């Protein structure tokens, strides 16, 4: 077998050529690290540094400075991680999007400028409601019950308890919560405060001279204040003044409206289910107003087992009035509005069920509510006489006396929506109140609070806009709680 001779191969390159240089890595670990750091720094510079140093929009018309206590509350809010569950901005698609109190307006760039907004509290998630406009939608006592244990006011809430807060920190946090929403929040908070004061004067709990000393002095000088008056004193219509004020804290069209749903066991069962899910925190599992939140509330939650004049058989306990309270909330009380969380039919079902509580439908051994537990409400004759003497007038603003562009008149109409322009009611039998007087009271109180915030901000050395801008009511709207 013959062998094939080796055929010499041609050299790759001549022997006298220099060797190829050793290959080196073009992107070293050091170069990759430096490049990554430069890229990150560029992003931070453009997204964080530039906006925070160059973003200087004019303050929004609704912006106002925070008081010293509100600034302290802001620190409590941040220190306790509230920002992890509650955002602080609204978008156009959020407005009135089913959240029951937080979307009265859409946020503007000018809301987040000036003292008290650095760093901003945009938040990262909305596990809980957005709080950017939350001020004034609940009175302070509701918030106290809520922070103590959110299940006190909202049985289905997943928010943790903040009962560990010291009184000073809790007061500051409440003040900051009520400040969210700028001037509009201040107006709502003012209306809430005055509604509560008038309610408790009407109940004989508060003394008008201690709540409104300047106003009482003016009325005494005019000779129209009644120092010896009592809530039980009869009005010209025959109703006690307490009942007259309570009636006028509802819209008149609801006074004698009857429940349109039939009294069936199915409707009563559904009404009880809703009551147990949403109402027992304040009104109690027995409906007697002794829920866990009640220790914080003034006035106390309504007692549905009470059959006195101030209870479920009284002149201001009609079907329509219960419906109105559930729909829009209680003016001057901690009662929430459920108008965007419950259907019309479900609210009326709750009203049907409320009229069974006095007959034991919530007792531990009661079982399923039955039709024979329901009690019909009959309006007392003095109430009918009052309605006849104070007829409802048609047309926007006619019955309330509110001017369309006056936020203080709108707030007064929220406090006493059943009061006509010419009505005069002696709150608590002592304090004469009319739409015009109530409007002036809200206006004066609002500007006192606003000027206090401005003064404290100036004392801190804050750079504020011109005073006319801060005290202007241009664009100020009263969004009802």
C-alpha positions in Angstrom: 0.0 0.0 0.0 1.6 3.2 -1.1 1.7 6.3 1.1 0.7 9.7 0.0 3.5 12.2 0.5 2.8 15.2 2.7 2.1 18.3 0.8 3.6 21.3 2.6 1.1 24.0 3.3 1.6 27.6 2.5 2.5 29.8 5.5 -0.3 32.1 6.8 2.1 35.0 6.5 5.7 35.4 5.8 8.1 34.6 8.6 9.5 38.1 8.7 6.0 39.6 9.5 5.6 40.8 13.2 3.2 38.7 15.4 -0.4 39.8 15.7 -0.9 41.8 18.9 -2.6 40.1 21.9 -6.4 40.6 21.8 -7.7 42.7 24.7 -11.3 43.2 26.0 -12.6 46.6 24.7 -15.3 46.9 27.5 -13.5 46.3 30.8 -15.5 45.9 34.1 -14.3 49.3 35.2 -15.6 50.9 32.0 -19.0 49.1 32.4 -19.3 50.3 36.0 -18.4 53.9 35.1 -20.8 53.8 32.2 -23.6 52.5 34.3 -23.0 55.1 37.0 -23.0 57.9 34.4 -26.3 56.6 32.9 -27.9 56.4 36.4 -26.6 59.9 37.3 -28.0 61.3 34.0 -31.5 59.9 34.8 -31.4 61.2 38.3 -30.3 64.6 37.1 -33.1 64.8 34.5 -35.9 63.2 36.5 -35.1 64.4 40.0 -32.6 67.3 40.2 -33.8 69.4 37.2 -37.5 69.3 38.1 -37.0 70.1 41.7 -34.7 73.0 41.0 -36.4 74.4 37.9 -40.1 73.6 38.6 -41.5 76.8 40.0 -45.1 77.2 38.8 -47.2 80.0 40.2 -49.2 78.9 43.2 -52.7 77.7 42.3 -55.6 79.9 43.2 -56.6 77.2 45.7 -53.2 77.0 47.4 -52.7 78.3 50.9 -49.8 78.0 53.4 -50.0 75.5 56.3 -50.2 76.5 60.0 -47.4 75.4 62.4 -49.6 72.6 63.7 -50.4 71.4 60.1 -46.6 71.4 59.3 -46.1 69.2 62.4 -48.9 66.9 61.3 -47.2 66.6 57.9 -44.1 65.2 59.6 -46.3 62.7 61.6 -47.9 61.7 58.3 -44.5 60.9 56.8 -43.0 59.4 59.9 -45.8 56.8 60.2 -45.7 55.7 56.5 -49.1 57.0 55.6 -47.7 57.9 52.2 -47.2 54.2 51.4 -51.0 53.6 51.1 -52.4 57.1 50.4 -51.5 59.1 47.3 -51.6 62.9 47.2 -52.7 63.8 43.7 -55.7 63.5 41.5 -55.9 63.1 37.8 -58.7 64.0 35.3 -59.8 60.4 35.1 -60.1 60.2 38.9 -62.7 63.0 39.4 -65.9 61.5 40.9 -64.7 58.0 40.0 -66.6 56.3 42.7 -64.5 57.3 45.6 -66.9 58.9 48.0 -65.1 62.0 49.2 -61.6 62.4 47.8 -62.1 63.7 44.3 -63.7 67.1 44.5 -61.2 68.7 42.1 -58.3 67.7 39.9 -54.8 68.5 41.1 -52.9 71.4 39.5 -49.1 72.0 39.3 -49.5 75.1 41.5 -50.9 72.9 44.3 -47.4 71.5 44.9 -45.3 74.7 45.2 -44.3 76.8 48.1 -43.7 76.0 51.8 -45.2 72.8 53.0 -44.9 71.0 49.7 -41.3 69.9 49.6 -40.9 67.1 49.2 -44.3 66.5 47.7 -46.5 63.8 48.9 -47.5 62.2 45.6 -47.3 58.7 47.0 -46.8 55.6 45.0 -49.9 53.5 45.5 -53.6 53.9 46.2 -54.3 51.1 48.6 -56.4 53.6 50.6 -58.2 56.7 49.3 -56.4 59.5 47.7 -56.0 62.3 50.3 -55.1 65.3 48.3 -58.6 66.8 48.6 -59.7 65.1 51.9 -59.9 68.1 54.1 -63.3 68.9 55.6 -65.1 65.8 54.4 -65.3 64.5 57.9 -65.3 66.4 61.3 -62.4 65.9 63.6 -64.2 63.5 65.9 -64.8 61.1 63.0 -61.0 61.2 62.3 -60.2 60.5 65.9 -62.4 57.4 65.9 -60.9 56.4 62.5 -57.2 56.7 63.7 -58.0 54.9 66.9 -59.2 51.9 64.9 -60.4 52.3 61.3 -63.0 49.5 61.9 -64.7 52.0 64.3 -66.0 54.0 61.4 -65.5 51.7 58.4 -66.0 48.0 59.4 -64.5 46.6 56.2 -61.3 48.8 56.4 -57.9 47.2 56.1 -56.0 50.2 57.5 -53.9 49.6 60.6 -54.7 51.2 64.0 -52.8 54.4 65.0 -54.1 54.4 68.6 -50.4 54.6 69.8 -50.1 58.2 68.7 -49.7 60.7 71.5 -52.4 63.4 71.8 -50.1 66.1 70.5 -49.2 64.1 67.4 -52.8 63.0 66.8 -54.0 66.6 67.0 -51.3 67.6 64.5 -52.1 64.8 62.1 -55.8 65.7 62.3 -55.0 69.3 61.4 -52.8 68.2 58.5 -55.5 65.9 57.2 -58.0 68.7 57.3 -55.7 71.0 55.4 -55.5 68.7 52.4 -57.2 70.5 49.5 -56.1 74.1 50.1 -58.6 76.9 50.4 -61.5 74.6 49.4 -60.6 72.2 52.3 -60.5 75.2 54.7 -64.0 76.2 53.6 -65.4 72.7 54.0 -63.7 72.4 57.5 -65.2 75.7 58.5 -68.6 74.7 57.4 -68.2 71.3 59.3 -67.1 73.1 62.4 -70.0 75.6 62.4 -72.6 73.0 61.5 -71.4 71.0 64.6 -71.4 74.0 66.9 -75.0 74.9 65.8 -76.1 71.3 66.2 -74.8 71.1 69.7 -76.2 74.5 70.6 -79.6 73.2 69.4 -79.2 70.1 71.6 -78.4 72.3 74.6 -74.9 70.9 74.9 -73.0 74.1 73.8 -73.5 77.7 75.0 -73.8 80.1 72.1 -71.9 82.8 74.1 -68.9 80.5 74.4 -69.0 79.3 70.8 -69.7 82.6 69.1 -68.9 85.4 71.6 -68.5 88.2 69.1 -71.7 87.3 67.2 -73.7 87.0 70.4 -72.5 90.4 71.5 -73.6 91.9 68.2 -77.0 90.3 68.5 -77.4 91.4 72.2 -76.6 95.0 71.1 -79.5 94.7 68.6 -81.7 93.2 71.2 -82.5 90.0 69.2 -80.6 87.5 71.3 -82.7 85.3 73.7 -80.5 84.6 76.8 -83.3 82.6 78.6 -84.4 80.6 75.5 -84.4 76.8 75.5 -84.4 74.2 72.7 -87.8 73.0 74.0 -89.4 76.5 73.6 -92.2 76.4 71.0 -91.8 78.2 67.7 -94.7 80.1 66.1 -95.5 76.9 64.2 -96.0 74.9 67.4 -92.8 72.9 67.1 -89.9 73.2 69.6 -87.0 75.2 68.2 -84.9 72.1 68.4 -87.2 70.3 66.0 -87.4 73.3 63.7 -83.6 73.5 63.3 -83.3 69.8 62.8 -85.9 69.9 60.1 -84.0 72.7 58.3 -80.8 70.7 58.3 -82.5 68.6 55.5 -83.6 69.6 52.1 -87.3 70.4 52.2 -88.2 68.1 49.3 -87.2 65.1 51.4 -89.4 65.9 54.5 -92.5 63.9 53.6 -91.1 61.5 51.1 -92.2 58.0 51.8 -90.1 54.9 51.1 -91.1 53.8 47.6 -90.1 50.1 48.1 -92.6 47.5 49.3 -92.1 46.2 52.8 -91.0 42.7 52.0 -88.7 40.3 53.9 -86.3 40.3 51.0 -85.9 44.1 51.2 -85.6 44.0 55.0 -82.9 41.2 54.9 -80.9 43.2 52.3 -81.2 46.4 54.5 -80.0 44.5 57.5 -77.0 43.1 55.6 -75.9 46.6 54.6 -76.4 48.0 58.1 -74.2 45.3 59.6 -71.5 45.8 57.0 -71.3 49.6 57.1 -73.2 51.1 60.0 -72.5 49.2 63.2 -69.1 50.9 63.9 -71.0 54.1 64.9 -74.6 53.0 65.5 -73.7 49.7 67.2 -74.6 46.1 66.6 -77.9 46.7 68.4 -78.7 49.9 66.6 -78.7 51.8 69.9 -75.9 54.3 68.9 -73.3 52.5 71.2 -70.8 51.4 68.5 -67.1 51.5 69.2 -66.7 54.8 67.4 -69.4 56.5 69.6 -67.0 57.3 72.4 -65.3 59.8 70.1 -68.4 61.3 68.6 -70.2 64.5 69.6 -73.1 64.5 68.9 -73.4 60.8 69.4 -74.6 58.4 66.7 -78.3 58.2 66.2 -80.1 55.7 68.5 -82.7 53.7 66.4 -84.2 52.2 69.5 -85.2 55.6 70.9 -89.0 56.3 70.5 -89.0 59.8 72.0 -89.5 63.0 70.1 -85.8 63.0 69.1 -85.8 59.4 68.1 -87.4 57.3 65.3 -90.9 58.6 66.0 -90.0 62.3 66.2 -90.9 65.0 63.7 -87.6 64.8 61.8 -87.4 61.0 61.5 -89.4 60.5 58.2 -88.4 58.0 55.6 -87.1 60.8 53.4 -85.0 62.3 56.1 -83.3 59.0 56.8 -82.7 58.6 53.1 -81.3 62.1 52.8 -78.9 61.4 55.8 -77.6 58.2 54.2 -77.3 59.8 50.8 -75.4 63.0 51.7 -74.3 62.5 55.3 -75.1 64.4 58.4 -74.4 68.2 58.6 -72.7 68.8 61.9 -72.4 65.1 62.7 -69.9 62.3 61.9 -72.4 60.6 59.6 -70.8 59.8 56.3 -72.4 60.1 52.9 -73.0 56.8 51.1 -74.5 58.3 47.9 -71.7 57.0 45.7 -71.3 53.6 47.4 -74.9 52.4 47.7 -77.6 52.3 45.0 -80.8 54.2 45.4 -82.7 51.0 46.0 -80.2 49.8 48.7 -80.5 53.1 50.6 -84.3 52.7 50.6 -83.9 49.1 51.8 -81.7 50.3 54.7 -84.5 52.9 55.5 -87.0 50.1 55.6 -84.8 48.1 58.0 -84.2 51.0 60.3 -87.9 51.0 61.1 -87.7 47.5 62.5 -84.9 48.1 65.0 -87.2 49.5 67.6 -89.1 46.2 67.5 -86.0 44.1 68.2 -84.7 43.1 64.7 -81.1 43.5 65.9 -81.4 41.6 69.1 -79.0 38.6 69.3 -81.9 36.1 69.1 -83.9 38.1 66.5 -83.0 36.1 63.4 -84.2 37.3 60.1 -86.2 40.5 60.2 -89.9 40.0 59.4 -92.5 42.3 57.9 -94.5 42.6 61.2 -91.4 44.2 62.8 -91.7 47.3 60.5 -93.4 50.4 62.0 -94.9 53.1 59.8 -94.0 56.7 60.5 -96.7 59.3 60.7 -95.9 63.0 60.4 -97.1 65.0 63.5 -99.5 67.8 62.7 -97.2 70.6 63.9 -94.7 69.4 61.2 -97.4 69.6 58.5 -98.4 73.0 59.7 -94.8 74.2 59.5 -94.4 72.9 56.0 -97.7 74.7 55.0 -96.4 77.9 56.5 -93.0 77.6 54.8 -93.7 76.4 51.2 -91.0 75.2 48.9 -90.3 77.6 46.1 -89.1 76.5 42.7 -86.0 77.6 40.9 -82.2 77.3 41.7 -81.2 79.2 44.8 -84.7 80.6 45.4 -85.4 78.4 48.4 -81.9 78.7 50.0 -81.1 82.3 49.1 -77.6 81.2 47.9 -75.9 83.1 45.1 -74.5 80.8 42.4 -71.0 82.3 42.5 -70.7 82.8 46.3 -68.9 79.8 48.0 -69.9 81.1 51.5 -73.6 81.1 50.6 -73.2 77.6 49.1 -71.6 76.5 52.4 -74.5 78.0 54.4 -77.0 76.2 52.2 -75.2 73.0 53.0 -75.3 73.6 56.7 -79.1 74.5 56.6 -80.4 73.3 53.2 -84.0 73.6 54.3 -83.8 77.2 55.4 -85.4 79.7 53.0 -83.9 83.1 52.5 -86.5 84.8 54.7 -86.5 82.3 57.5 -85.3 83.0 61.0 -84.7 80.1 63.4 -83.7 80.4 67.1 -81.1 77.7 67.3 -81.3 76.2 70.8 -84.1 78.6 71.5 -81.5 81.4 71.9 -79.5 82.2 68.8 -81.4 83.8 65.9 -80.1 82.3 62.6 -80.9 83.2 59.0 -79.3 82.4 55.7 -77.6 85.8 55.5 -76.3 85.6 59.1 -75.0 82.0 58.6 -73.3 83.1 55.4 -71.5 85.9 57.2 -70.5 83.7 60.1 -68.9 81.2 57.7 -67.1 83.9 55.8 -65.7 85.6 58.8 -64.5 82.3 60.4 -62.9 81.2 57.1 -60.9 84.4 56.8 -59.8 84.2 60.5 -58.4 80.7 59.8 -56.8 81.7 56.5 -55.1 84.8 58.0 -53.8 82.7 60.9 -52.1 80.3 58.4 -50.6 83.3 56.6 -49.3 84.9 59.8 -47.7 81.7 61.0 -46.1 81.1 57.6 -44.7 84.6 57.5 -43.3 84.1 61.1 -41.5 81.0 59.8 -39.9 83.1 57.1 -41.6 81.5 54.2 -41.6 83.2 50.8 -45.3 83.7 50.2 -47.2 85.1 47.2 -48.8 88.5 47.5 -51.4 88.8 50.2 -54.2 89.6 47.7 -53.5 86.3 45.9 -53.8 84.4 49.1 -57.0 86.0 50.3 -58.7 86.1 46.9 -61.9 83.9 46.6 -61.5 83.7 42.8 -62.2 80.1 41.8 -63.1 79.1 45.3 -65.8 76.5 45.2 -67.7 74.8 48.0 -67.7 71.1 47.3 -70.2 69.6 49.8 -68.9 66.8 52.0 
